[in-house]
Amino acid sequence: MAKKQTFEQNMTRLEEIVTALERGDAPLEESLALFQEGTKLISSCNKALDQAQQQLKILLQGENGPETPDFVGDEE
C-alpha cells in the first residue's frame, strides 16, 4: 500500500508536472497522463488547505466567540 504523500510532496510533484507540460516535448498520451495526475494533486492540495482552514477556525474560537491572536508588531 502506498504511503500518503504530504502537502509539500504533492506541491513539489505538481511543480514537476507543470514544468514537464510547459516544455511541451512529451508525447500526447504522456501529457494527458501528467495532466490527469496534476488535477488529482490539485484536488488533494485543495482538500488539505480546506482542512487546515477549518482547524484554524476551531483553534481561534474562544469561549466568548472568535479571538484574534496577538501578533508581534500589532501594538500601536
N, C-alpha and C positions, 0 to 999 in steps of 0.2 A: 504494500500500500504506500502510495506516495505521501511524503511529508507535506503538510500545508505550508505554503510559502508566506512570508511576511509581506506587509505592505511595501516595505522598501525593496524587497526582492522583486515583487511584481512591477514596481515602478522602473527598476533597472531593466527588467526584461522588456517592458513596454518601450523604453527608450531605444533598446537594441532593435526592436521590430520597426519602429518609426525610421530609424537610420537605414535599415535594410530596404524598406519600402521607398524611401526618398532616393536611394541610389538608383533604383529602377532597373537593376540588372538581373533580378530573379525571374525565373520562368513564371508564367501566368499561374499555374497550379500552386507553386510555392508562395507566390504573392497572396493568393486567395487564402491559403492556409495561415500565413502570417497575419493577414487582416482579421481572420476569424479568431485567432489566438489573442490578438490585440483587443478585440471587442470584449472578449471574456475577461481579460485582465482589467479593462476599464470598469466593467461591471463589478468585479471583485474589489477594486480600489474604491469605487463609489460607495459600496456597501460598508467597507471598513471605515471610511470617513463619516458616513451617516451614524454608525455605531459609536464612533469616538465623540461626535457632536452630542448624541444622546447622553453619553456618560458624563460629558462636561456639564450639560444642563442639570443632571441629577446632582453632581458634586457641588454646583453653585447654588442649589436650593438650600436655603436656611430654614430654620424653624418658623420664621416670620416672613417667608417669601424669598424671592431671589436676592442673593447677595452678590456684590461685585468684589472681586479680590482686590487687595491692596497691592498696587504695583509700585515699585520703586520709581520715583520721579513724578508721582501723582500729587505731591504736596504743592500747595500754592503759597 
